[in-house]
Amino acid sequence: MRTLALGDTKLSYVPDGQATLDARMLMPDVADEFWRENARYLTGGTHLTASVGGLLVERDGRALLIDAGAGPITMGPPLNTYGVITGGALLESLAVLGRTPEDVEAVALTHLHADHFGWAWHPAPGGDAPAFRHAPYLVAEAEWSQRHLPEAQGMGPMIAAMASNVRTIAAGAEIFPGVTVMPAPGHSAGHTGYEIHADGTRVLAIGDAFHTPLQLAHPRWQNTFDYDHTQAIDLRDRLIRELARPDTIGFAVHFPEPFGRIRFEDGRPVWTPVDA
């Protein structure tokens, strides 16, 4: 769990669980030598371990949640052939932060992949309705209008369960004080980031533009998960430039240290964690 205080805005990583992803399936064009040289990033020499959760934005007593984790389930083969995703801790993490689901006025999603909207559709423990059933689920129009794509990947029942709460949002819209919608297509058809301005600092919540800090130095390597490889590569190139700008912090939900800045070493971008 990490929290940044930026003036009257507080940003907190809300852990839900983790994903173990087969590195060679995720990025199939990468040479085995690279993985051997970066074995410290791998579990058992084969799998990347990625965090799963959301970003809580608090200001003036109000709260917005960006992404809703995987939910209280474990997803492995055959639905997820790349590894195992385990969630379930998000509500407990919110409680540690002093919040209940009822405090969250909206849930803004980066995209419709199962590890990002789990608590938006899965019944909360001990009940028959999702924990955030009182809140609108904010989804980019470009993502929602093409929901047939994740539905074809087996997520149809999940999407149907949350559909009545969905409200579509447009590029550039302010959805919460200081939080605007930032189109970031490539990983999914309507993949969306969120730009947060607080106390002279810009924070970019970048969703799944990157899954591991290793991609920063190699943004043109293809990621099997990406819907449009050309768009995804362009997005990564653009975000590296944006995250290197002064007074800019990134939030990468799957990174071991989710809050960071980009600096350059020998001309290569490196993720530098921001102390909580």
N, C-alpha and C positions, 0 to 999 in steps of 0.2 A: 504494500500500500504506500502510495506517495501523494503528498499534498503540496501544492504551491500556493502561496498567498501573494496576490498581485493587487495591491491597493484594497479596494472594497470587494474584489472578486477572489474566490477560492476555487482552485481546480484540484480534484482528487481522482487518482486512479482507483477504481473500484474492482478489486479482483473477483473473478468468478471461478477460475480454474486454469487448466492448461491444455495445450495441444502438443502431441508429439508427432512430427511430420517427417516422413521419409525424405531426406534431403535430396537424394538423387532423383526421386520422382517429382519433387517440387521444382527442381531446376535441372532438367535432364541433360542440358548441353554443357554442364560444368564438369571439368576433368576430375577424375578421382584424386589426382595429386593435390588439387586445391582443398578437397575435404580432408585429406591427410594432414595438410599444413594447418588447417583450422579445426583440428579435432576437438579443441577445447569447447567449441560451440555445439558439439554433437553428443548425444547420449548413445552409448554403445557403439560409437563410431559410425552410426547410420542415421540417427534421427535428430532433427532440430527440436528443441523444446521452446514453445512459444506461450506467452501469457495470454489469457482470455479474460475479458472483462469489459468495463465501460469507463466513461469519464463523467464525473459529477461536476457540474458548474453551479456555483452558489453565489448569489449576489442579492443584497438587500432583503435577506430572509427567504428569497425564492430559490428554486432548484430545478435544473434541467439535467437529464441524463442523456449522454451521447453513447449509443449502443447499449445492448442489454444482455451481453454474454451469451453463453450456450444454454443456460437453464439447467435444472437439476436432472441432467441425463448424461449418459456416456455414449458417444457415437464412434463406432469403429466400422470395420468392414461388415456388410457390403456397401452401406450408405457412404461411408468414408473409407475409400481404399488407400488413402495416403497415411493413415495412422489412427490415432485415437484422440478424441477431444472429450474432456471431462469438465463439467461445470457443476454449479450448485451452491457456490459460496457468496453470490452477489448480494443477497438480502442480508446475510450476516455482516458482510463488509459495509453495507450501507448503515447498519446499526452501529458498528464501530465508529463510523463518521457522524453519528448522532442523527441519522435520518431514517425515516420509514418510507415505504413505497408511496404512501399518501402525500408525502411532502414533495414528490416529484410532479411538476405541473405538465411536463411533456417528455416524451422519449423520442429523441432524434436519431434516426438510423443512418449509418453510412451506406449500407447496402443490404440486400436480402440473401445473405449467407447464414447458415444455421447457427454459427458461433457468434453472431452479432445481434440476433433478435430472439434468442431462446426464452428469456423471461417475458417477452411481449406476447407469447402465445401459450406457453406451458402453464397449466394450473399451479398456483402456489401451493406449497406443502400444507396439507390439512384442509384444502378447499377445492372448489371445482372451477375457479376462475383465475386468470392471470393476476399477478400481484399489482400490475400497473393498469388495471382495467378502467380506472377512472380517468386516465390520461390519454390525450391524442398521441398517436404514433406518427411522427413526421418523416415522410419518405419523399425523396426527389421524384418529381413527376416522371422523369425519364427512366427511373428505376421501376416505379410502380406500373407504368404502362407496358413494361416488358417483363412483368413478373412471370410470364409463361416460361421464361428461361430457367429460373430456379425451380419452378414447378416441375419442369421436365427432368430435373435432377433429383426428384423425390421429395421436394419440400412443399408440395401442393397442400397437404393437410395442415401444415404449420402456418402457411400463408393464409389459408382460409380461416383459421382460428383467430387471426388477428385483424382480418380485413375490416371489420366494422369500426375499428378505432383509427384506421389510417386516414391521415390528412396529407395531401400532396403539397409540396413546397417548391418554390421557384428559385432559380439562381439569384444570388444577391439579396434574398429576403432576410430581414432580421427576425429571428425566431425567439430571441431572448435578449435581454439587454447586453449589447456588446457582442452578440453571436450571430454571424451571417453565414448563409449557405454558399459553399464553394464547390462548383462542379469539378469532378475529378474522374472522368470516365476512363475505362480501360480494364480495371480489375473486374468490374461488372458493367453492364450496359449503362447504368445510371449511377455508378459509384460516386459518392459525395463526401467531401471534406467539410470541415467547419472552421471558420476563422473567428478567433476570439480576441477582442481588444480589451486590455485591462492595464491601467496604470502605466501607459506608454509602451507596453509590450504587446506584441502580436503572437498569439499561440495558434498554430495550425494543427488541428486534429485530422490526421491524414489517413485514417482507416487502414485499408489493406494495400496501400500503394507499395509498402515494403513489409515483408514478413520477418526479416532478420537484418541486423546492421551490416552483415556481409554484403548485402545487395548495394549498399551505398557506393562502394568502389567499383561496382560492376552493374550499373543501372540498365544496361542493354541486354543482360542475360534474360532470357525468357523464363517466365514463371508459368508453370502448367495451369495454375488456378485462374490466370487472367483470361477474360473474355475476348479482348481485342489486344493483341500483343503490341501492335504499333502504337495505339493510344496509351497503353500502359507504360511503354518505354518513354514516350514523350512526357507523360505525367511524372515519371521518376526524374527525368532530366530537369523538368521545370521545378519540381519540389526541392531538389538539391540546391538550385540557385536561390529559391525563395528562403529556404531554411538557413542559408549562409548569410542572409541579410542581417544587418544590425538589429538588435532588440527583437529578435524572432526566436521562438522556442517551438519545437515540434512535440506532438504527442503521438507516439506510434504504439498502438495498443498491444501489439504482439512482441515488442522488444522486451528484453529482460529489464532494462531501465527505460520506462516509457517516455519520460520527459527528457529532452536533450536538445542540444544545439549542434550544428555542423561546423567543424573547422577542417582545415586542409593540412595534410601531412604529405610532403613530397608530391603535392599536386592532387592528392586523392582525398575525397571527403570522408571524414571520420565522425561518428556519433559520439558526442561528449555529454554524458549525463548531467542534468541540472540537479543540484542538491535540493532535496525537499526541505 
